[in-house]
Amino acid sequence: MNAATDEINDFAVPAETLEAKPGSALMKPVEVISAGLLVSIIGMLLTGVVSRYVFSRPIVWIDEASSIAFLWLAMLGTAIAIDRSEHLRLTMFLGLLDERKRQFAETLGLVLIGAFILVLLPAGYEYAVGEMEITSSALNIPVGYRVSAIAIGMALMLALVCSQVVKSAKLSDLAGAVAIVALIAATLWFLSPALKSLGNLNILIFLIGGAALCLMLGVPIAFCFGIATLLFLGFTTSMPLVVMISRMDEGMSSLILLSVPVFVLLGCILDATGMGKAIVGFLASLLGHVKGGMSFVLLGSLFLVSGISGSKVSDMATVAPALFPEMKRRGHKPKEMIAQLATGAAMADTVPPSIVLIVLGSVAGVSIAALFTSGFAIAIVLLLVLAVLARFKAQGENVGDMRRASMAVIGKTALIAAPALVLPFIIRSAVSSGAATATEVSTIAVLYAFIIGVVLYGGISLRKLYAMLVETAAMSGAILLILGTAAAMAWALTQTGFAFQLRDMLSGLPGGWFTFMLVSIGLFLLLGCVLEGLPAIVLLAPIMFPISRAVGINDIHYSMVIVTAMNIGLMAPPIGVGFYIACKIGNVSPDEAMGAIWPYLAAMVVGLLAIAAVPWFSLAFL
């Protein structure tokens, strides 16, 4: 398994944590522009908040200008993520190959990505030209200026892929990969008339089989979805490819998603300033002296820190270095620590501000304020389940000469942590009460965290701040490209009529709503292992939510169940990407940690079944 973890990428890994690769010199201007775009987005959103809430004079063009900058940030960020190899992908299957075969598979994956972009690039240009005829309502400028970002971003990505091929691929591998791709394309073109007559069988061949094959080759998930959808539309329909570009644009451009890069930046600020470590120190002073106390501190820290960063990986990267040395001193086994770290991060993923919940609210049309309120309660349920198991396992823990911290020490750590501790409650209460949107709260939280970090927690150098802005652009680009290509695939699925057939089949399951809920749990557990939460949500939410409504399940209740199921799948070996990232952060072999995580995953499943069976857990505080 170790070979499979060497190249794991995740959309929310801080550069300081996993030593993200620096960008190439040729991409420096793009990085500067991206950093500037992110700053301008935050500045515009803050200006809009002040104008609306302080002066009661909303500025009508801010949303439109922010949307333009956002799409450009997303597409330039995707290029930066390619340059830094930060797109999320699954490398487990590549790790099973010997070195020679692995090199060829890597080259084949790059050629597939390059071919996908090359075929789609003219459609991106056509889409931009077509949108030039439409004038925006507030700024009164051609909409084509905004969507030109897609074509330019794709051109940058194509240039970077070609550069990587030239630098890393052997000529024989490149020739073989190009020949294979050309042969596949020629064969599909020849069989196209026959394929069109297969109907929904093409879903299995292209949208499932094609995506799975690309995934096994280590192709980034965003491109797996894109390649599968492109093949499906190109060889089984007469749909123009410009439609796929428009669906990608729609998937990446929701104003709700503006909060994603801002919350990603908030996680970076949290990591850089040490605000998370202050929270950890406070909890340790309260609970560190009891048996199982450090496990409680670990779980509680993940719960609270998640309410600031919105990112599982940022949470783990903040908490683990602060707690693991002391836990080892007390006799905790490294594999147990990794198990608690991974499942604790999964538990805390519904704590606001959860990027997964923001995306879910966007694609499923569910209230983000209600999701945030319910997510907080669900995380408490799962926290209690994990805490009970941790206490049971701590019976033989050696607390040695540890004594209860004095009130003076507790008071000091509380004072240091107080500015950081209030932030998650500000975020949750502001969104849940309807006082501000998730996007508005994200900008206020970033400004608050930055000022507090500079004044009270040691500050952030300009060099580090710039690196955080660029890293945020890359992470956000990787996230948003997944959302765009997944949205295109979901649309293609809907157009086949498959969604309606699936709805009819699942609606008629014996046992009513709970049987459907169990089927959903199994499906999202599996997808969580393979795809990670965001792409699975964008892909299936448009299909599954209408069915859940038809069988009488509340949207918020269903949301909590599927998000929890996906988070459990994300941490489940041998495929779950989150498990390997936890191992990498904790510097523990996956083979060693794999056996220890199963009891914790089982506890999470018990909590999940309770949440599914008892809607009150999800709905009581709405």
C-alpha positions in Angstrom: 0.0 0.0 0.0 2.9 2.4 0.6 3.6 2.9 -3.0 0.0 3.9 -3.5 0.3 6.7 -1.1 3.3 8.4 -2.5 1.3 10.6 -4.9 -2.0 11.1 -3.1 -3.4 14.5 -3.7 -6.3 16.2 -2.0 -8.0 19.5 -2.7 -7.5 20.8 0.8 -3.9 20.0 1.8 -2.1 23.1 3.1 1.2 23.7 1.4 3.0 23.8 4.8 1.6 20.4 5.7 2.3 18.1 2.8 5.0 20.3 1.1 3.0 21.1 -2.1 5.3 21.3 -5.1 6.2 24.9 -6.1 5.0 26.1 -9.4 7.2 26.3 -12.5 8.7 29.7 -13.4 6.5 30.0 -16.5 3.4 29.9 -14.3 4.5 32.8 -12.0 2.4 35.4 -13.9 -0.7 33.1 -13.7 -0.1 32.7 -10.0 0.2 36.4 -9.5 -3.1 37.0 -11.4 -4.8 34.3 -9.4 -3.7 35.7 -6.1 -4.9 39.1 -7.2 -8.3 37.7 -8.3 -8.8 36.1 -4.9 -8.0 39.3 -3.1 -10.3 41.2 -5.4 -13.2 38.7 -4.8 -12.8 39.0 -1.0 -12.6 42.8 -1.3 -15.7 43.1 -3.4 -17.7 40.8 -1.2 -16.6 42.7 2.0 -17.5 45.9 0.3 -20.9 44.5 -0.6 -21.5 43.3 3.0 -20.6 46.7 4.5 -22.7 48.6 1.9 -25.7 46.4 2.5 -25.7 46.0 6.3 -24.0 49.2 7.4 -25.3 51.8 4.9 -28.4 49.9 3.7 -27.3 50.6 0.1 -26.6 47.3 -1.8 -24.2 47.6 -4.7 -25.9 45.8 -7.6 -22.9 45.1 -9.7 -20.8 43.3 -7.0 -22.3 39.9 -7.5 -21.8 40.1 -11.2 -18.2 41.3 -11.0 -17.5 38.7 -8.3 -18.9 36.0 -10.6 -16.6 37.1 -13.4 -13.5 37.0 -11.2 -14.6 33.7 -9.7 -14.7 31.8 -13.0 -11.3 33.2 -14.0 -9.9 32.2 -10.6 -11.4 28.7 -11.0 -9.9 28.2 -14.5 -6.5 29.7 -13.7 -6.5 27.7 -10.5 -7.1 24.4 -12.4 -4.0 25.2 -14.5 -1.9 25.9 -11.3 -3.2 22.6 -9.8 -1.9 20.8 -12.9 1.4 22.5 -12.7 1.7 21.5 -9.1 0.2 18.0 -9.5 -2.5 18.9 -6.9 -5.6 17.5 -8.7 -7.3 14.8 -6.7 -6.7 11.3 -8.1 -6.6 7.7 -7.1 -3.1 6.1 -7.4 -3.8 2.8 -5.5 -4.0 0.8 -8.7 -0.9 2.4 -10.2 0.9 1.3 -7.0 0.2 -2.3 -7.9 2.1 -2.1 -11.1 5.9 -2.5 -11.5 7.9 0.6 -12.3 7.9 0.2 -16.1 4.2 -0.4 -16.4 3.5 2.4 -14.1 5.5 4.8 -16.2 3.5 3.8 -19.2 0.2 4.1 -17.4 1.2 7.6 -16.2 2.0 8.6 -19.8 -1.3 7.2 -21.1 -3.1 9.2 -18.5 -1.5 12.4 -19.5 -2.2 11.7 -23.2 -5.9 11.1 -22.3 -6.0 14.4 -20.5 -4.4 16.2 -23.4 -6.7 14.6 -25.9 -9.8 15.5 -23.8 -8.7 19.2 -23.6 -7.7 19.3 -27.3 -11.1 18.0 -28.4 -13.0 20.3 -26.1 -11.0 23.5 -26.6 -12.7 24.5 -29.9 -16.1 24.1 -28.2 -14.8 26.4 -25.4 -13.9 29.0 -27.9 -17.2 28.6 -29.7 -19.0 29.0 -26.4 -17.1 32.2 -25.6 -17.8 33.7 -29.0 -21.5 32.9 -28.7 -21.7 34.5 -25.3 -20.2 37.7 -26.7 -23.7 38.4 -28.1 -25.2 38.6 -24.6 -24.8 41.6 -22.4 -24.7 41.4 -18.7 -27.4 43.1 -16.7 -25.5 45.1 -14.2 -22.1 45.9 -15.8 -23.5 46.0 -19.3 -20.6 44.1 -20.8 -20.5 41.0 -23.0 -20.9 37.8 -21.0 -18.2 36.4 -23.3 -15.6 38.2 -21.2 -16.5 36.0 -18.3 -16.7 32.6 -20.1 -13.5 33.3 -22.1 -11.9 32.0 -18.8 -12.9 28.5 -19.8 -11.1 28.5 -23.1 -8.1 30.2 -21.8 -7.9 28.0 -18.8 -8.1 24.9 -21.0 -5.4 26.2 -23.3 -3.1 26.7 -20.3 -3.9 23.2 -19.1 -3.1 21.8 -22.5 0.2 23.6 -22.6 1.1 22.3 -19.1 0.1 18.7 -19.9 2.2 18.8 -23.1 5.2 20.2 -21.1 4.8 17.4 -18.5 4.7 14.8 -21.3 7.9 16.2 -22.8 9.7 16.2 -19.5 8.6 12.9 -18.0 7.6 10.5 -20.8 9.8 8.2 -22.7 9.4 8.5 -26.5 8.3 4.9 -26.9 5.7 5.3 -24.1 4.4 8.4 -25.7 4.1 6.8 -29.1 2.3 3.8 -27.6 -0.1 6.0 -25.6 -0.9 8.1 -28.6 -1.5 5.0 -30.7 -3.8 3.5 -28.1 -5.9 6.7 -27.7 -6.1 7.1 -31.5 -7.2 3.4 -31.9 -9.9 3.8 -29.3 -11.2 6.9 -30.9 -11.2 5.4 -34.4 -12.9 2.2 -33.1 -15.6 4.2 -31.3 -16.2 6.4 -34.4 -16.6 3.3 -36.6 -19.0 1.7 -34.1 -20.9 4.9 -33.4 -24.0 4.0 -35.4 -24.3 0.7 -33.5 -23.5 2.4 -30.2 -26.4 4.8 -30.6 -28.8 1.9 -30.8 -27.7 0.5 -27.4 -29.7 3.0 -25.4 -28.9 3.1 -21.7 -26.3 0.4 -22.0 -24.0 3.2 -23.1 -24.2 4.6 -19.5 -22.5 1.4 -18.3 -20.0 1.5 -21.2 -19.0 5.1 -21.1 -20.2 7.0 -18.0 -19.4 4.1 -15.6 -16.8 2.0 -17.4 -14.9 4.9 -19.0 -14.7 6.8 -15.8 -13.6 3.7 -13.9 -10.9 2.9 -16.4 -9.5 6.5 -16.2 -9.7 6.4 -12.5 -7.6 3.2 -12.4 -5.0 4.8 -14.7 -4.5 7.6 -12.1 -6.3 10.3 -14.2 -7.5 13.1 -11.9 -11.1 12.6 -11.0 -12.3 15.8 -12.7 -10.8 14.6 -16.0 -12.3 11.1 -15.4 -15.7 12.6 -15.4 -14.9 14.9 -18.3 -13.5 12.2 -20.6 -16.3 9.8 -19.9 -18.9 12.4 -20.6 -17.1 13.6 -23.8 -17.0 10.0 -25.1 -20.7 9.5 -24.3 -21.9 12.7 -26.0 -19.5 12.4 -28.9 -20.1 8.8 -29.9 -23.6 8.0 -28.8 -25.5 11.3 -29.4 -25.6 14.1 -31.9 -25.3 16.7 -29.1 -22.8 19.6 -29.9 -19.9 19.7 -27.5 -20.6 23.3 -26.7 -23.4 22.0 -24.6 -20.9 20.2 -22.4 -19.0 23.5 -21.9 -22.2 25.3 -20.9 -23.0 22.6 -18.3 -19.5 22.8 -16.9 -19.9 26.6 -16.7 -23.2 26.2 -14.9 -21.6 23.6 -12.4 -18.7 26.0 -11.5 -20.5 29.3 -11.5 -23.1 29.3 -8.7 -22.8 32.3 -6.5 -23.1 30.1 -3.5 -19.8 28.5 -4.5 -18.0 31.8 -4.1 -17.6 30.8 -0.4 -15.5 27.8 -1.3 -12.2 29.5 -2.1 -12.8 31.9 0.8 -13.2 29.1 3.3 -10.2 27.3 1.8 -8.2 30.4 2.5 -9.6 30.6 6.0 -8.2 27.1 6.6 -4.8 28.2 5.4 -4.9 31.2 7.8 -5.9 28.9 10.6 -3.0 26.7 9.9 -0.5 29.5 9.4 -1.4 31.5 12.5 -1.6 28.7 15.0 -5.2 29.5 16.0 -6.1 25.8 15.8 -3.2 24.9 18.1 -4.6 27.4 20.7 -7.9 25.5 20.7 -6.0 22.2 21.1 -4.1 23.7 24.1 -7.2 24.8 25.8 -8.9 21.4 25.5 -5.8 19.6 26.7 -5.8 21.7 29.8 -9.4 20.7 30.5 -9.3 17.0 29.7 -5.7 15.9 29.4 -5.4 14.4 32.9 -8.2 11.8 32.6 -8.0 8.3 31.0 -8.8 8.7 27.4 -8.5 12.4 27.9 -6.1 13.0 25.0 -8.4 11.0 22.7 -11.2 13.3 23.8 -9.0 16.3 23.1 -8.2 15.0 19.7 -11.9 14.5 18.8 -13.0 17.7 20.4 -10.3 19.7 18.6 -11.3 18.3 15.3 -14.9 19.2 16.1 -14.0 22.8 17.0 -11.3 23.4 14.4 -13.6 22.1 11.6 -15.9 24.9 12.5 -13.3 27.3 11.3 -11.6 25.8 8.4 -14.3 23.8 6.6 -11.6 21.3 5.4 -11.0 17.8 6.7 -7.3 17.8 5.7 -6.6 21.2 7.2 -8.3 20.0 10.4 -6.1 16.9 10.6 -2.9 18.8 9.7 -3.6 21.3 12.5 -4.5 18.9 15.3 -2.1 15.9 14.7 1.3 17.7 15.2 0.0 19.4 18.4 -1.3 16.2 20.0 0.5 13.1 18.7 3.8 13.6 20.6 2.0 13.7 24.0 -0.3 10.8 23.0 2.7 8.7 22.2 4.3 9.5 25.5 1.1 8.3 27.3 1.3 5.0 25.5 -1.2 5.5 22.6 -0.3 3.3 19.7 0.3 5.3 16.4 -2.2 3.1 14.6 -4.9 4.0 17.1 -4.0 7.7 16.8 -4.4 7.5 13.1 -7.7 5.7 13.4 -9.1 8.4 15.7 -7.7 11.2 13.5 -9.3 9.9 10.4 -12.7 9.1 11.8 -12.7 12.3 13.9 -12.2 14.3 10.7 -15.0 12.4 9.1 -17.2 13.1 12.1 -16.5 16.8 12.0 -17.1 17.3 8.3 -20.7 18.4 8.9 -19.6 21.1 11.4 -20.1 24.6 9.7 -18.5 25.9 7.6 -18.5 22.6 5.7 -17.6 23.0 2.1 -19.4 19.7 1.3 -22.6 21.1 2.8 -22.2 24.4 0.8 -21.9 22.4 -2.4 -24.8 20.1 -1.5 -27.0 23.1 -0.8 -26.0 24.6 -4.2 -26.7 21.5 -6.4 -29.7 20.1 -4.5 -31.5 23.4 -3.8 -31.4 22.8 0.0 -31.2 25.7 2.6 -27.5 26.1 3.6 -28.6 27.7 6.9 -30.7 24.6 7.7 -27.8 22.3 6.6 -25.4 24.1 9.0 -27.8 23.9 11.9 -28.5 20.2 11.4 -24.8 19.4 10.6 -23.7 20.8 14.0 -26.2 18.4 15.8 -25.2 15.4 13.7 -21.5 15.9 14.4 -22.3 15.9 18.1 -24.1 12.5 17.8 -21.0 11.1 16.0 -18.6 12.7 18.4 -20.4 11.0 21.3 -20.2 7.6 19.6 -16.5 7.9 18.9 -15.8 9.2 22.5 -17.5 6.2 24.0 -15.3 3.9 21.9 -12.2 5.9 22.7 -12.9 5.7 26.5 -13.4 1.9 26.3 -10.1 1.5 24.5 -8.3 3.8 27.0 -8.8 1.4 30.0 -5.1 0.5 30.0 -3.8 3.9 29.2 -0.9 5.2 31.3 -1.6 8.7 32.6 1.5 8.5 34.8 1.9 11.6 36.9 -0.5 13.8 34.9 -2.5 16.0 37.2 -5.5 18.2 36.7 -4.4 21.6 35.3 -4.8 24.5 37.7 -7.5 27.0 37.2 -4.8 29.5 36.4 -3.5 27.4 33.5 -7.0 26.7 32.3 -7.8 30.4 32.4 -4.6 31.3 30.5 -5.2 28.8 27.8 -8.8 29.8 27.5 -7.8 33.5 27.2 -5.4 32.6 24.4 -7.9 30.4 22.6 -10.9 32.6 23.1 -10.6 34.6 19.9 -10.3 31.4 17.9 -13.0 29.6 19.8 -15.7 32.2 19.1 -15.2 32.0 15.3 -17.0 28.7 14.6 -20.0 29.9 16.6 -20.0 33.2 14.8 -20.0 31.4 11.5 -22.8 28.9 12.5 -25.0 31.5 14.2 -24.7 34.1 11.4 -25.7 31.6 8.6 -28.2 29.6 10.7 -30.1 32.8 11.8 -30.2 34.1 8.3 -28.3 37.3 9.2 -25.8 36.6 6.4 -25.3 34.2 3.6 -22.5 31.6 3.6 -20.6 33.7 1.1 -20.9 36.8 3.2 -19.9 35.0 6.4 -16.9 33.4 4.8 -15.5 36.9 3.9 -16.2 38.2 7.4 -14.5 35.1 8.9 -11.4 35.5 6.8 -11.1 39.2 7.7 -11.6 38.4 11.4 -9.1 35.5 11.3 -6.5 37.5 9.5 -6.7 40.5 11.9 -6.8 38.2 15.0 -3.9 36.1 13.6 -1.8 39.2 12.9 -2.5 40.9 16.2 -2.7 38.0 18.7 -1.1 34.9 17.1 2.2 36.0 15.6 1.1 37.3 12.2 1.6 36.1 8.7 4.5 37.3 6.5 3.7 38.7 3.1 5.6 35.9 1.5 3.6 33.3 3.3 0.3 35.2 2.6 1.1 35.2 -1.1 1.9 31.4 -1.0 -1.5 30.9 0.8 -3.3 32.8 -1.9 -1.8 30.8 -4.7 -2.4 27.5 -2.9 -6.0 28.5 -2.3 -6.4 29.2 -6.0 -5.0 25.8 -6.9 -7.2 24.0 -4.4 -10.2 25.9 -5.4 -9.5 25.2 -9.1 -9.2 21.5 -8.5 -12.5 21.5 -6.5 -14.4 23.6 -9.1 -13.3 21.6 -12.1 -14.6 18.5 -10.4 -17.9 20.2 -9.9 -18.0 21.4 -13.5 -17.3 18.0 -15.1 -19.5 16.2 -12.6 -22.3 18.6 -13.4 -21.9 17.8 -17.1 -22.0 14.1 -16.4 -25.0 14.4 -14.2 -26.8 16.3 -17.0 -25.8 13.6 -19.5 -27.3 11.0 -17.2 -30.5 13.0 -16.8 -30.9 13.4 -20.6 -30.9 9.6 -21.1 -34.0 9.2 -19.0 -32.0 6.9 -16.7 -32.7 9.1 -13.8 -36.5 8.6 -14.2 -36.1 4.9 -14.5 -33.9 4.8 -11.4 -36.5 6.9 -9.6 -39.3 4.5 -10.5 -37.2 1.5 -9.4 -36.1 2.9 -6.1 -39.4 4.4 -5.3 -41.0 0.9 -5.5 -38.6 -0.8 -3.2 -40.2 -2.9 -0.4 -39.9 -1.5 3.0 -40.6 2.1 2.1 -38.4 5.1 2.9 -36.0 3.2 5.2 -35.1 0.7 2.5 -34.4 3.5 0.2 -32.3 5.1 2.9 -30.2 1.9 3.3 -29.7 1.6 -0.4 -28.5 5.3 -0.4 -26.1 4.6 2.5 -24.6 1.7 0.6 -24.3 3.7 -2.6 -22.7 6.8 -1.0 -20.4 4.7 1.2 -19.0 3.1 -2.0 -18.8 6.4 -3.8 -17.1 8.0 -0.8 -14.4 5.4 -1.1 -13.8 5.9 -4.8 -14.7 9.5 -5.6 -14.6 11.6 -2.5 -17.6 13.6 -1.3 -17.8 16.6 -3.7 -17.9 14.8 -7.0 -20.3 12.1 -5.7 -22.7 14.8 -4.5 -22.7 16.8 -7.7 -23.1 13.6 -9.7 -26.0 12.0 -7.8 -27.8 14.7 -5.9 -29.9 15.8 -8.9 -31.0 12.2 -9.3 -31.4 11.0 -5.6 -33.0 14.0 -4.0 -36.2 13.9 -6.1 -36.5 10.2 -5.2 -36.0 10.8 -1.5 -38.7 13.5 -1.6 -41.0 11.1 -3.5 -40.7 8.5 -0.7 -41.3 11.1 2.0 -37.8 11.8 3.4 -37.0 15.3 4.5 -34.2 17.0 2.5 -32.2 17.9 5.5 -32.4 14.4 7.0 -31.4 12.8 3.7 -28.5 15.3 3.4 -27.1 14.4 6.8 -27.3 10.7 6.0 -25.6 10.7 2.6 -22.8 13.2 3.7 -22.0 11.0 6.8 -22.0 7.9 4.6 -19.6 9.5 2.1 -17.3 10.7 4.9 -17.1 7.1 6.3 -16.3 5.8 2.9 -13.6 8.4 2.4 -11.8 7.0 5.5 -12.4 3.3 4.7 -9.3 1.3 3.5 -8.1 0.0 1.2 -9.5 2.6 -1.2 -10.6 5.6 0.8 -8.3 8.5 0.0 -8.8 10.3 3.3 -7.4 7.3 5.2 -4.1 7.5 3.3 -3.9 11.3 3.9 -4.4 10.8 7.6 -1.5 8.2 7.5 0.7 10.6 5.7 0.0 13.5 8.1 0.6 11.2 11.1 3.7 9.5 9.4 2.3 6.0 10.0 2.3 3.2 7.5 -1.2 2.5 6.1 -0.5 -1.2 6.5 0.0 -0.7 10.2 -3.1 1.6 10.7 -5.5 -0.4 8.6 -6.3 -2.9 11.2 -7.0 -0.3 13.9 -9.5 1.8 12.0 -12.2 -0.8 11.6 -13.7 -0.5 15.1 -13.9 3.2 14.7 -15.5 2.9 11.3 -18.0 0.4 12.8 -18.8 3.0 15.6 -19.4 5.6 12.9 -21.7 3.2 11.0 -23.7 2.6 14.2 -24.0 6.4 14.5 -25.0 6.6 10.9 -27.8 4.0 11.2 -29.1 5.9 14.3 -29.1 9.1 12.3 -30.9 7.4 9.4 -33.5 5.7 11.6 -34.3 8.7 13.8 -35.0 11.9 11.8 -35.2 13.8 15.1 -31.4 14.0 15.2 -31.3 15.9 12.0 -34.4 18.0 12.4 -34.8 18.8 16.1 -33.0 22.2 16.0 -34.5 23.5 12.7 
